[in-house]
């Protein structure tokens, strides 16, 4: 539990604030108004900064997740691209996508020039979406997100580069999905306050609004385009360009709030200092609350950035970061390091028959068993889905590695009791050794992955649970 902490510095600043506020209000009407403007400008900046970080983090994670999906489902995407009219393949691929991204409405595969290999886009936005796909195909490192309309809902298009095989050769293309726009509004609404408003405007035309903290463009009661005069008149405006998208985050203070605050200060000047003291106490409590809330949000963001939320294991990003450090130690110490790529067998039928709850419990149990047998220097991570990675430091010879793999397989083969039903798991495990097999992280993981799939193909008839 995170406890509130009041430092002497905050107490000192609070006392100084009381003194300065009293003198400032008493000095002049203009100084009071300037004080309010500075206060809300800082408040706008803080809110905009926090909201922008949350949006950038979400967009970056979404982009990374799509890239990981495209990579881990390369064979399935390639197969579908060659049989785009096959409804079974379509439904199977859509189900795979929805397992990763439940809110996805539809998807599209396109060639490097933006020509659809398969398209599943609602009619009225079809040409607009296709135009964006062509634009993105010409600049795959540009903005990955667009806001589009159709008669029933607004949606966000998300696209990432994708490689597919034609006549045995790899070609560049575009993997494209669309989401409902509501999640952006929810993030803006989370970081807004009664007197601070947040909205997203277009980078190429800041006078056009796509989102506010109250909804997307289709829900506006007023025009979604500002005049230059209206835009310039936004009080204490603060702008923050977002990454991975075509938007600028804008925060501003409500004009009526500023006027009411100014009148309130004038009334306080005519009364007594006791009222100012009470206001100061409220502001002080709000500062402590805001400080602790901000700290909690940062902890949550750090946790999401480095750990898998289901198993608590390090995620792929954290695994690679720690593996880099282990490789440096292995090079300096001249010892071997092994990477194991673990994939659960027949996991999907269990998930389908008993539900995602049972599947999640199985994955948690796998994580616990992998952690239970590791050394302190080893790294255990969830790669994604039903795949796990282990980095084993200081492996003296192959027999030791065989023994470790055998021990892992024995542990995973022990029955698991969930909701009164006994389940049994097994796994296909591929390996790669530094620097016998590979000299860098990418090669280690790829080789271990390839060997895992080879082992998986050779043991298709084994009666185990699937991953």
C-alpha positions as a Markdown table, in Angstrom:
| # | Residue | x | y | z |
|---|---|---|---|---|
| 1 | Unk | 0.0 | 0.0 | 0.0 |
| 2 | Unk | 1.3 | 3.5 | -0.9 |
| 3 | Unk | 1.0 | 5.9 | 2.0 |
| 4 | Unk | 0.7 | 9.6 | 1.9 |
| 5 | Unk | 3.9 | 11.4 | 2.7 |
| 6 | Unk | 4.2 | 15.1 | 3.8 |
| 7 | Unk | 7.7 | 16.3 | 3.5 |
| 8 | Unk | 9.1 | 19.4 | 5.3 |
| 9 | Unk | 9.6 | 21.0 | 1.9 |
| 10 | Unk | 5.9 | 20.7 | 1.1 |
| 11 | Unk | 5.0 | 22.1 | 4.5 |
| 12 | Unk | 7.4 | 24.9 | 4.0 |
| 13 | Unk | 6.0 | 25.7 | 0.5 |
| 14 | Unk | 2.5 | 25.5 | 1.9 |
| 15 | Unk | 3.3 | 28.2 | 4.5 |
| 16 | Unk | 5.0 | 30.3 | 1.9 |
| 17 | Unk | 2.0 | 29.9 | -0.3 |
| 18 | Unk | -0.3 | 31.2 | 2.4 |
| 19 | Unk | 1.8 | 34.2 | 3.0 |
| 20 | Unk | 2.3 | 35.0 | -0.7 |
| 21 | Unk | -1.3 | 34.4 | -1.5 |
| 22 | Unk | -2.5 | 36.8 | 1.2 |
| 23 | Unk | -0.1 | 39.5 | 0.1 |
| 24 | Unk | -0.7 | 38.9 | -3.5 |
| 25 | Unk | -4.5 | 39.2 | -3.3 |
| 26 | Unk | -4.2 | 42.3 | -1.2 |
| 27 | Unk | -1.7 | 44.0 | -3.5 |
| 28 | Unk | -3.9 | 44.4 | -6.6 |
| 29 | Unk | -6.6 | 43.0 | -8.8 |
| 30 | Unk | -4.2 | 42.5 | -11.7 |
| 31 | Unk | -1.8 | 40.5 | -9.7 |
| 32 | Unk | -4.5 | 38.2 | -8.5 |
| 33 | Unk | -5.6 | 37.6 | -12.1 |
| 34 | Unk | -2.1 | 36.9 | -13.2 |
| 35 | Unk | -1.7 | 34.4 | -10.4 |
| 36 | Unk | -4.7 | 32.5 | -11.5 |
| 37 | Unk | -3.5 | 32.4 | -15.0 |
| 38 | Unk | -0.2 | 30.9 | -14.0 |
| 39 | Unk | -1.8 | 28.5 | -11.7 |
| 40 | Unk | -4.1 | 27.1 | -14.3 |
| 41 | Unk | -1.4 | 27.1 | -17.0 |
| 42 | Unk | 0.7 | 24.9 | -14.8 |
| 43 | Unk | -2.3 | 22.7 | -14.0 |
| 44 | Unk | -3.1 | 22.5 | -17.7 |
| 45 | Unk | 0.5 | 21.5 | -18.5 |
| 46 | Unk | 0.5 | 18.8 | -15.8 |
| 47 | Unk | -2.8 | 17.3 | -16.9 |
| 48 | Unk | -1.8 | 17.5 | -20.6 |
| 49 | Unk | 1.6 | 15.9 | -19.8 |
| 50 | Unk | 0.0 | 13.0 | -17.9 |
| 51 | Unk | -2.7 | 12.4 | -20.5 |
| 52 | Unk | -0.2 | 12.6 | -23.3 |
| 53 | Unk | 2.1 | 10.1 | -21.6 |
| 54 | Unk | -0.9 | 7.8 | -21.1 |
| 55 | Unk | -1.9 | 8.1 | -24.8 |
| 56 | Unk | 1.6 | 7.8 | -26.1 |
| 57 | Unk | 2.1 | 4.7 | -23.9 |
| 58 | Unk | -1.2 | 3.2 | -25.1 |
| 59 | Unk | -0.5 | 3.9 | -28.8 |
| 60 | Unk | 3.1 | 2.6 | -28.5 |
| 61 | Unk | 1.8 | -0.6 | -26.8 |
| 62 | Unk | -0.9 | -1.0 | -29.4 |
| 63 | Unk | 1.7 | -0.6 | -32.2 |
| 64 | Unk | 4.1 | -3.0 | -30.6 |
| 65 | Unk | 1.3 | -5.5 | -29.9 |
| 66 | Unk | 0.3 | -5.5 | -33.5 |
| 67 | Unk | 3.9 | -5.9 | -34.6 |
| 68 | Unk | 4.3 | -8.9 | -32.2 |
| 69 | Unk | 1.0 | -10.3 | -33.5 |
| 70 | Unk | 2.1 | -10.0 | -37.1 |
| 71 | Unk | 5.4 | -11.7 | -36.3 |
| 72 | Unk | 4.1 | -14.5 | -34.1 |
| 73 | Unk | 1.2 | -15.2 | -36.6 |
| 74 | Unk | 3.3 | -14.7 | -39.7 |
| 75 | Unk | 2.5 | -18.2 | -41.1 |
| 76 | Unk | -1.3 | -17.7 | -40.4 |
| 77 | Unk | -1.3 | -14.3 | -42.1 |
| 78 | Unk | 0.7 | -15.6 | -45.1 |
| 79 | Unk | -1.7 | -18.6 | -45.4 |
| 80 | Unk | -4.7 | -16.3 | -45.4 |
| 81 | Unk | -3.2 | -13.8 | -47.9 |
| 82 | Unk | -3.0 | -16.7 | -50.4 |
| 83 | Unk | -6.6 | -17.9 | -49.7 |
| 84 | Unk | -8.4 | -14.6 | -48.9 |
| 85 | Unk | -11.7 | -16.0 | -50.1 |
| 86 | Unk | -11.7 | -18.9 | -47.7 |
| 87 | Unk | -14.3 | -18.1 | -45.0 |
| 88 | Unk | -12.9 | -20.7 | -42.5 |
| 89 | Unk | -9.4 | -19.2 | -42.7 |
| 90 | Unk | -10.9 | -15.7 | -42.3 |
| 91 | Unk | -12.9 | -16.6 | -39.2 |
| 92 | Unk | -9.9 | -18.4 | -37.7 |
| 93 | Unk | -7.6 | -15.4 | -38.3 |
| 94 | Unk | -10.2 | -13.0 | -37.0 |
| 95 | Unk | -10.6 | -15.1 | -33.9 |
| 96 | Unk | -6.8 | -15.0 | -33.4 |
| 97 | Unk | -6.8 | -11.3 | -33.8 |
| 98 | Unk | -9.7 | -10.9 | -31.3 |
| 99 | Unk | -7.8 | -13.0 | -28.7 |
| 100 | Unk | -5.1 | -10.3 | -28.7 |
| 101 | Unk | -7.4 | -7.3 | -29.4 |
| 102 | Unk | -11.0 | -8.0 | -28.3 |
| 103 | Unk | -12.2 | -4.6 | -29.4 |
| 104 | Unk | -11.0 | -4.9 | -33.0 |
| 105 | Unk | -13.9 | -4.5 | -35.5 |
| 106 | Unk | -12.2 | -5.6 | -38.7 |
| 107 | Unk | -8.9 | -6.0 | -40.4 |
| 108 | Unk | -7.2 | -5.6 | -43.8 |
| 109 | Unk | -4.1 | -7.0 | -45.5 |
| 110 | Unk | -2.5 | -4.9 | -48.2 |
| 111 | Unk | 0.6 | -4.9 | -50.5 |
| 112 | Unk | 3.5 | -2.5 | -50.3 |
| 113 | Unk | 1.7 | -0.1 | -52.7 |
| 114 | Unk | -1.5 | -0.1 | -50.6 |
| 115 | Unk | -3.5 | -2.5 | -52.7 |
| 116 | Unk | -5.8 | -4.7 | -50.5 |
| 117 | Unk | -5.1 | -8.4 | -50.4 |
| 118 | Unk | -8.2 | -8.7 | -48.3 |
| 119 | Unk | -10.4 | -5.9 | -47.1 |
| 120 | Unk | -13.2 | -5.9 | -44.5 |
| 121 | Unk | -14.1 | -2.3 | -44.1 |
| 122 | Unk | -17.5 | -0.7 | -43.8 |
| 123 | Unk | -18.7 | 0.8 | -47.0 |
| 124 | Unk | -18.8 | 4.6 | -46.5 |
| 125 | Unk | -15.3 | 4.8 | -45.1 |
| 126 | Unk | -13.9 | 2.3 | -47.5 |
| 127 | Unk | -12.2 | 4.8 | -49.8 |
| 128 | Unk | -10.9 | 7.0 | -47.0 |
| 129 | Unk | -9.4 | 4.0 | -45.2 |
| 130 | Unk | -7.8 | 2.7 | -48.4 |
| 131 | Unk | -6.3 | 6.1 | -49.0 |
| 132 | Unk | -4.7 | 6.0 | -45.6 |
| 133 | Unk | -3.4 | 2.5 | -46.2 |
| 134 | Unk | -1.7 | 3.8 | -49.4 |
| 135 | Unk | -0.3 | 6.8 | -47.6 |
| 136 | Unk | 1.1 | 4.6 | -44.8 |
| 137 | Unk | 2.6 | 2.1 | -47.3 |
| 138 | Unk | 4.7 | 4.9 | -48.7 |
| 139 | Unk | 5.8 | 6.0 | -45.2 |
| 140 | Unk | 5.6 | 3.0 | -42.8 |
| 141 | Unk | 7.4 | 4.9 | -40.0 |
| 142 | Unk | 4.8 | 7.7 | -40.0 |
| 143 | Unk | 1.6 | 8.1 | -38.0 |
| 144 | Unk | -0.1 | 4.8 | -37.5 |
| 145 | Unk | -3.5 | 6.1 | -36.4 |
| 146 | Unk | -6.4 | 7.8 | -38.2 |
| 147 | Unk | -9.9 | 8.8 | -37.1 |
| 148 | Unk | -12.6 | 8.0 | -39.5 |
| 149 | Unk | -16.4 | 8.4 | -39.6 |
| 150 | Unk | -19.2 | 6.3 | -40.8 |
| 151 | Unk | -23.0 | 6.7 | -40.2 |
| 152 | Unk | -23.0 | 4.5 | -37.0 |
| 153 | Unk | -19.7 | 5.1 | -35.2 |
| 154 | Unk | -16.3 | 6.7 | -35.3 |
| 155 | Unk | -13.4 | 4.4 | -35.3 |
| 156 | Unk | -9.6 | 4.5 | -35.2 |
| 157 | Unk | -7.5 | 2.8 | -37.9 |
| 158 | Unk | -4.2 | 1.3 | -36.7 |
| 159 | Unk | -1.7 | 0.0 | -39.2 |
| 160 | Unk | 1.8 | -1.5 | -39.0 |
| 161 | Unk | 4.3 | -2.8 | -41.6 |
| 162 | Unk | 3.9 | -6.5 | -42.4 |
| 163 | Unk | 5.9 | -9.0 | -44.5 |
| 164 | Unk | 4.3 | -11.8 | -46.5 |
| 165 | Unk | 5.6 | -14.4 | -49.0 |
| 166 | Unk | 4.9 | -14.4 | -52.7 |
| 167 | Unk | 6.5 | -17.1 | -54.9 |
| 168 | Unk | 8.9 | -17.9 | -52.1 |
| 169 | Unk | 10.1 | -14.3 | -51.7 |
| 170 | Unk | 9.2 | -12.0 | -48.8 |
| 171 | Unk | 7.3 | -8.8 | -49.7 |
| 172 | Unk | 6.6 | -5.7 | -47.6 |
| 173 | Unk | 2.9 | -4.9 | -46.9 |
| 174 | Unk | 0.5 | -3.3 | -44.4 |
| 175 | Unk | -1.4 | -5.0 | -41.6 |
| 176 | Unk | -4.5 | -2.9 | -40.7 |
| 177 | Unk | -7.1 | -3.1 | -38.0 |
| 178 | Unk | -9.8 | -0.7 | -36.7 |
| 179 | Unk | -10.9 | 0.1 | -33.2 |
| 180 | Unk | -13.8 | 2.0 | -31.7 |
| 181 | Unk | -12.8 | 5.5 | -30.8 |
| 182 | Unk | -14.2 | 5.3 | -27.3 |
| 183 | Unk | -10.9 | 4.3 | -25.6 |
| 184 | Unk | -9.3 | 7.7 | -26.5 |
| 185 | Unk | -12.2 | 9.6 | -24.9 |
| 186 | Unk | -11.9 | 7.4 | -21.7 |
| 187 | Unk | -8.2 | 8.3 | -21.4 |
| 188 | Unk | -8.9 | 12.0 | -21.8 |
| 189 | Unk | -11.8 | 11.9 | -19.3 |
| 190 | Unk | -9.5 | 10.2 | -16.8 |
| 191 | Unk | -7.1 | 13.1 | -16.8 |
| 192 | Unk | -9.5 | 16.0 | -17.1 |
| 193 | Unk | -10.7 | 18.1 | -14.2 |
| 194 | Unk | -13.7 | 20.3 | -13.7 |
| 195 | Unk | -11.8 | 23.4 | -14.6 |
| 196 | Unk | -9.4 | 21.9 | -17.1 |
| 197 | Unk | -10.5 | 20.5 | -20.5 |
| 198 | Unk | -8.6 | 18.2 | -22.8 |
| 199 | Unk | -9.0 | 17.7 | -26.6 |
| 200 | Unk | -7.2 | 16.2 | -29.6 |
| 201 | Unk | -6.8 | 18.4 | -32.7 |
| 202 | Unk | -5.3 | 17.4 | -36.0 |
| 203 | Unk | -1.5 | 18.1 | -36.5 |
| 204 | Unk | -2.0 | 19.4 | -40.0 |
| 205 | Unk | -4.9 | 21.6 | -39.1 |
| 206 | Unk | -5.1 | 22.4 | -35.3 |
| 207 | Unk | -8.5 | 24.1 | -35.8 |
| 208 | Unk | -10.2 | 20.7 | -36.4 |
| 209 | Unk | -11.1 | 18.8 | -33.3 |
| 210 | Unk | -11.3 | 15.0 | -33.4 |
| 211 | Unk | -11.8 | 14.3 | -29.6 |
| 212 | Unk | -12.7 | 16.1 | -26.4 |
| 213 | Unk | -12.8 | 14.7 | -22.9 |
| 214 | Unk | -16.6 | 14.4 | -23.4 |
| 215 | Unk | -16.6 | 12.3 | -26.6 |
| 216 | Unk | -15.4 | 11.8 | -30.2 |
| 217 | Unk | -16.4 | 14.1 | -33.1 |
| 218 | Unk | -19.7 | 12.5 | -33.9 |
| 219 | Unk | -21.0 | 13.3 | -30.3 |
| 220 | Unk | -20.3 | 17.1 | -30.4 |
| 221 | Unk | -23.2 | 19.4 | -29.9 |
| 222 | Unk | -21.2 | 22.2 | -31.6 |
| 223 | Unk | -19.1 | 22.5 | -34.7 |
| 224 | Unk | -16.0 | 20.3 | -34.7 |
| 225 | Unk | -13.9 | 23.1 | -36.3 |
| 226 | Unk | -12.7 | 26.1 | -34.4 |
| 227 | Unk | -12.1 | 29.5 | -35.8 |
| 228 | Unk | -8.6 | 30.9 | -35.4 |
| 229 | Unk | -10.0 | 33.5 | -33.0 |
| 230 | Unk | -11.6 | 30.8 | -30.8 |
| 231 | Unk | -8.4 | 28.7 | -30.8 |
| 232 | Unk | -6.2 | 31.7 | -29.8 |
| 233 | Unk | -8.7 | 32.7 | -27.0 |
| 234 | Unk | -8.5 | 29.3 | -25.2 |
| 235 | Unk | -7.3 | 30.3 | -21.7 |
| 236 | Unk | -3.9 | 29.0 | -20.6 |
| 237 | Unk | -3.7 | 26.8 | -23.7 |
| 238 | Unk | -1.0 | 24.1 | -23.6 |
| 239 | Unk | -0.2 | 21.9 | -26.6 |
| 240 | Unk | 1.6 | 18.5 | -26.7 |
| 241 | Unk | 2.2 | 16.7 | -30.0 |
| 242 | Unk | 1.5 | 12.9 | -29.6 |
| 243 | Unk | 3.7 | 10.2 | -31.0 |
| 244 | Unk | 2.5 | 7.5 | -33.4 |
| 245 | Unk | -0.6 | 9.5 | -34.4 |
| 246 | Unk | -1.7 | 12.6 | -36.3 |
| 247 | Unk | -3.0 | 14.5 | -33.2 |
| 248 | Unk | -1.9 | 17.3 | -30.8 |
| 249 | Unk | -3.2 | 17.2 | -27.3 |
| 250 | Unk | -4.5 | 20.6 | -26.1 |
| 251 | Unk | -5.5 | 21.5 | -22.6 |
| 252 | Unk | -7.2 | 24.7 | -21.6 |
| 253 | Unk | -9.0 | 26.4 | -18.7 |
| 254 | Unk | -12.7 | 27.1 | -18.7 |
| 255 | Unk | -13.2 | 30.9 | -19.0 |
| 256 | Unk | -16.1 | 31.0 | -16.6 |
| 257 | Unk | -14.0 | 29.2 | -14.0 |
| 258 | Unk | -11.4 | 31.9 | -14.3 |
| 259 | Unk | -13.9 | 34.7 | -13.8 |
| 260 | Unk | -15.5 | 33.0 | -10.8 |
| 261 | Unk | -12.2 | 32.4 | -9.2 |
| 262 | Unk | -11.2 | 36.1 | -9.6 |
| 263 | Unk | -14.5 | 37.3 | -8.1 |
| 264 | Unk | -14.0 | 34.8 | -5.2 |
| 265 | Unk | -10.5 | 36.3 | -4.5 |
| 266 | Unk | -11.9 | 39.8 | -4.4 |
| 267 | Unk | -14.6 | 38.7 | -1.9 |
| 268 | Unk | -11.9 | 37.1 | 0.2 |
| 269 | Unk | -10.0 | 40.4 | 0.3 |
| 270 | Unk | -13.0 | 42.1 | 1.9 |
| 271 | Unk | -13.5 | 39.5 | 4.5 |
| 272 | Unk | -10.7 | 38.0 | 6.7 |
| 273 | Unk | -7.7 | 35.8 | 6.5 |
| 274 | Unk | -9.4 | 32.8 | 8.1 |
| 275 | Unk | -11.1 | 32.0 | 4.8 |
| 276 | Unk | -7.8 | 32.1 | 3.0 |
| 277 | Unk | -6.3 | 29.7 | 5.6 |
| 278 | Unk | -9.2 | 27.2 | 4.9 |
| 279 | Unk | -8.6 | 27.5 | 1.2 |
| 280 | Unk | -4.9 | 26.9 | 1.7 |
| 281 | Unk | -5.6 | 23.8 | 3.7 |
| 282 | Unk | -7.9 | 22.4 | 0.9 |
| 283 | Unk | -5.2 | 23.2 | -1.7 |
| 284 | Unk | -2.6 | 21.5 | 0.5 |
| 285 | Unk | -4.7 | 18.4 | 0.9 |
| 286 | Unk | -5.3 | 18.4 | -2.8 |
| 287 | Unk | -1.6 | 18.6 | -3.5 |
| 288 | Unk | -0.9 | 15.6 | -1.2 |
| 289 | Unk | -3.7 | 13.7 | -2.9 |
| 290 | Unk | -2.5 | 14.6 | -6.4 |
| 291 | Unk | 1.1 | 13.7 | -5.5 |
| 292 | Unk | 0.1 | 10.3 | -4.3 |
| 293 | Unk | -2.3 | 9.7 | -7.2 |
| 294 | Unk | 0.5 | 10.6 | -9.7 |
| 295 | Unk | 2.9 | 8.3 | -7.9 |
| 296 | Unk | 0.4 | 5.4 | -8.1 |
| 297 | Unk | -0.2 | 6.0 | -11.8 |
| 298 | Unk | 3.6 | 6.0 | -12.5 |
| 299 | Unk | 4.0 | 2.7 | -10.6 |
| 300 | Unk | 1.1 | 1.2 | -12.6 |
| 301 | Unk | 2.6 | 2.4 | -15.9 |
| 302 | Unk | 6.0 | 1.0 | -14.9 |
| 303 | Unk | 4.5 | -2.3 | -14.0 |
| 304 | Unk | 2.6 | -2.6 | -17.3 |
| 305 | Unk | 5.8 | -1.6 | -19.2 |
| 306 | Unk | 8.0 | -4.3 | -17.7 |
| 307 | Unk | 5.7 | -7.2 | -16.5 |
| 308 | Unk | 3.0 | -9.4 | -17.9 |
| 309 | Unk | -0.2 | -8.5 | -16.0 |
| 310 | Unk | -1.5 | -12.1 | -15.9 |
| 311 | Unk | 1.5 | -14.1 | -14.6 |
| 312 | Unk | 3.5 | -11.3 | -13.1 |
| 313 | Unk | 6.6 | -12.5 | -15.1 |
| 314 | Unk | 8.8 | -10.0 | -17.0 |
| 315 | Unk | 7.4 | -9.3 | -20.5 |
| 316 | Unk | 9.3 | -9.6 | -23.8 |
| 317 | Unk | 10.7 | -6.0 | -23.5 |
| 318 | Unk | 12.0 | -6.6 | -19.9 |
| 319 | Unk | 13.4 | -10.0 | -20.9 |
| 320 | Unk | 15.5 | -8.5 | -23.8 |
| 321 | Unk | 16.7 | -5.7 | -21.5 |
| 322 | Unk | 17.9 | -8.2 | -18.8 |
| 323 | Unk | 19.3 | -10.6 | -21.4 |
| 324 | Unk | 21.5 | -7.9 | -22.8 |
| 325 | Unk | 23.1 | -7.5 | -19.4 |
| 326 | Unk | 23.5 | -11.3 | -19.1 |
| 327 | Unk | 25.2 | -11.4 | -22.5 |
| 328 | Unk | 27.7 | -8.7 | -21.4 |
| 329 | Unk | 28.6 | -10.8 | -18.3 |
| 330 | Unk | 28.9 | -14.0 | -20.4 |
| 331 | Unk | 31.3 | -12.3 | -22.8 |
| 332 | Unk | 33.4 | -10.9 | -19.9 |
| 333 | Unk | 33.3 | -14.1 | -17.9 |
| 334 | Unk | 33.8 | -16.4 | -21.0 |
| 335 | Unk | 30.9 | -18.7 | -20.0 |
| 336 | Unk | 28.0 | -20.0 | -22.0 |
| 337 | Unk | 24.4 | -18.8 | -21.8 |
| 338 | Unk | 21.3 | -20.6 | -23.1 |
| 339 | Unk | 17.9 | -19.3 | -24.2 |
| 340 | Unk | 14.9 | -21.7 | -23.9 |
| 341 | Unk | 11.8 | -21.1 | -26.0 |
| 342 | Unk | 8.8 | -22.9 | -24.4 |
| 343 | Unk | 5.4 | -23.4 | -26.1 |
| 344 | Unk | 2.5 | -25.2 | -24.4 |
| 345 | Unk | 1.0 | -28.1 | -26.4 |
| 346 | Unk | -2.8 | -28.2 | -27.2 |
| 347 | Unk | -3.6 | -25.2 | -25.0 |
| 348 | Unk | -6.3 | -23.8 | -27.3 |
| 349 | Unk | -8.7 | -26.7 | -26.9 |
| 350 | Unk | -8.6 | -26.3 | -23.1 |
| 351 | Unk | -9.2 | -22.6 | -23.5 |
| 352 | Unk | -12.2 | -23.2 | -25.8 |
| 353 | Unk | -13.7 | -26.1 | -23.8 |
| 354 | Unk | -13.3 | -24.7 | -20.3 |
| 355 | Unk | -13.1 | -21.0 | -20.9 |
| 356 | Unk | -10.5 | -18.3 | -20.6 |
| 357 | Unk | -10.6 | -18.4 | -16.8 |
| 358 | Unk | -9.2 | -21.9 | -16.8 |
| 359 | Unk | -6.7 | -21.0 | -19.5 |
| 360 | Unk | -5.5 | -18.0 | -17.5 |
| 361 | Unk | -5.1 | -20.2 | -14.4 |
| 362 | Unk | -3.1 | -22.7 | -16.4 |
| 363 | Unk | -0.8 | -19.9 | -17.6 |
| 364 | Unk | -0.4 | -18.7 | -14.0 |
| 365 | Unk | 0.5 | -22.2 | -12.8 |
| 366 | Unk | 3.1 | -22.6 | -15.7 |
| 367 | Unk | 4.7 | -19.3 | -14.6 |
| 368 | Unk | 4.9 | -20.4 | -11.0 |
| 369 | Unk | 6.4 | -23.8 | -11.9 |
| 370 | Unk | 9.0 | -22.2 | -14.2 |
| 371 | Unk | 9.9 | -19.7 | -11.4 |
| 372 | Unk | 10.1 | -22.4 | -8.7 |
| 373 | Unk | 12.9 | -24.3 | -10.5 |
| 374 | Unk | 15.1 | -21.4 | -11.6 |
| 375 | Unk | 18.3 | -20.1 | -10.2 |
| 376 | Unk | 18.6 | -16.5 | -9.0 |
| 377 | Unk | 20.6 | -15.6 | -12.0 |
| 378 | Unk | 18.2 | -17.1 | -14.5 |
| 379 | Unk | 15.5 | -15.0 | -16.2 |
| 380 | Unk | 11.9 | -16.4 | -16.8 |
| 381 | Unk | 9.5 | -14.3 | -19.0 |
| 382 | Unk | 6.2 | -14.6 | -20.8 |
| 383 | Unk | 6.8 | -14.0 | -24.5 |
| 384 | Unk | 3.0 | -13.8 | -25.3 |
| 385 | Unk | 0.0 | -16.1 | -25.5 |
| 386 | Unk | 1.1 | -19.6 | -24.3 |
| 387 | Unk | 4.8 | -19.0 | -25.0 |
| 388 | Unk | 7.6 | -18.4 | -22.4 |
| 389 | Unk | 11.3 | -17.6 | -22.5 |
| 390 | Unk | 14.0 | -18.7 | -20.1 |
| 391 | Unk | 17.6 | -17.4 | -20.1 |
| 392 | Unk | 20.0 | -19.8 | -18.3 |
| 393 | Unk | 23.3 | -18.2 | -17.2 |
| 394 | Unk | 26.7 | -20.0 | -16.8 |
| 395 | Unk | 25.8 | -23.3 | -18.5 |
| 396 | Unk | 29.0 | -25.5 | -18.4 |
| 397 | Unk | 28.0 | -28.1 | -21.0 |
| 398 | Unk | 25.2 | -29.6 | -22.9 |
| 399 | Unk | 24.4 | -32.3 | -20.4 |
| 400 | Unk | 23.6 | -29.7 | -17.8 |
| 401 | Unk | 21.2 | -28.0 | -20.2 |
| 402 | Unk | 19.5 | -31.4 | -21.1 |
| 403 | Unk | 19.0 | -32.0 | -17.4 |
| 404 | Unk | 17.4 | -28.6 | -16.9 |
| 405 | Unk | 15.1 | -29.1 | -19.8 |
| 406 | Unk | 14.1 | -32.5 | -18.6 |
| 407 | Unk | 13.4 | -31.1 | -15.2 |
| 408 | Unk | 11.2 | -28.4 | -16.6 |
| 409 | Unk | 9.3 | -30.9 | -18.7 |
| 410 | Unk | 8.7 | -33.1 | -15.6 |
| 411 | Unk | 7.4 | -30.1 | -13.6 |
| 412 | Unk | 5.1 | -29.0 | -16.4 |
| 413 | Unk | 3.8 | -32.6 | -16.8 |
| 414 | Unk | 2.5 | -32.7 | -13.2 |
| 415 | Unk | -1.4 | -32.5 | -13.1 |
| 416 | Unk | -3.1 | -29.1 | -12.4 |
| 417 | Unk | -6.4 | -29.1 | -10.6 |
| 418 | Unk | -8.7 | -26.1 | -11.6 |
| 419 | Unk | -12.3 | -25.9 | -10.5 |
| 420 | Unk | -12.4 | -29.6 | -9.6 |
| 421 | Unk | -11.1 | -30.7 | -13.0 |
| 422 | Unk | -7.6 | -32.2 | -13.5 |
| 423 | Unk | -5.6 | -30.8 | -16.4 |
| 424 | Unk | -2.2 | -32.0 | -17.6 |
| 425 | Unk | 0.2 | -29.8 | -19.5 |
| 426 | Unk | 3.3 | -30.5 | -21.6 |
| 427 | Unk | 5.5 | -28.2 | -23.6 |
| 428 | Unk | 7.8 | -28.1 | -26.6 |
| 429 | Unk | 11.1 | -26.6 | -25.7 |
| 430 | Unk | 13.6 | -25.2 | -28.2 |
| 431 | Unk | 17.1 | -24.1 | -27.2 |
| 432 | Unk | 20.0 | -21.8 | -28.4 |
| 433 | Unk | 23.4 | -21.4 | -26.8 |
| 434 | Unk | 25.5 | -18.2 | -26.7 |
| 435 | Unk | 27.9 | -18.2 | -28.4 |
| 436 | Unk | 27.9 | -21.7 | -29.9 |
| 437 | Unk | 24.7 | -21.2 | -31.9 |
| 438 | Unk | 24.3 | -17.4 | -32.0 |
| 439 | Unk | 26.1 | -14.2 | -31.0 |
| 440 | Unk | 23.3 | -11.8 | -30.4 |
| 441 | Unk | 19.8 | -11.7 | -28.8 |
| 442 | Unk | 17.7 | -11.8 | -31.9 |
| 443 | Unk | 19.5 | -14.8 | -33.3 |
| 444 | Unk | 19.3 | -16.6 | -29.9 |
| 445 | Unk | 15.5 | -16.1 | -29.6 |
| 446 | Unk | 14.9 | -16.9 | -33.3 |
| 447 | Unk | 17.0 | -20.1 | -33.2 |
| 448 | Unk | 15.3 | -21.3 | -30.0 |
| 449 | Unk | 11.9 | -20.6 | -31.6 |
| 450 | Unk | 12.8 | -22.5 | -34.7 |
| 451 | Unk | 14.0 | -25.5 | -32.8 |
| 452 | Unk | 10.9 | -25.4 | -30.6 |
| 453 | Unk | 8.7 | -25.6 | -33.7 |
| 454 | Unk | 10.8 | -28.5 | -35.1 |
| 455 | Unk | 10.3 | -30.4 | -31.8 |
| 456 | Unk | 6.6 | -29.6 | -31.8 |
| 457 | Unk | 6.2 | -31.0 | -35.3 |
| 458 | Unk | 8.0 | -34.2 | -34.4 |
| 459 | Unk | 5.8 | -34.8 | -31.4 |
| 460 | Unk | 2.3 | -34.1 | -32.8 |
| 461 | Unk | 0.9 | -37.4 | -31.7 |
| 462 | Unk | 1.8 | -36.8 | -28.0 |
| 463 | Unk | -1.4 | -36.7 | -25.9 |
| 464 | Unk | -0.9 | -33.4 | -24.0 |
| 465 | Unk | -2.6 | -30.1 | -23.4 |
| 466 | Unk | -2.2 | -27.5 | -26.2 |
| 467 | Unk | -0.8 | -24.0 | -26.0 |
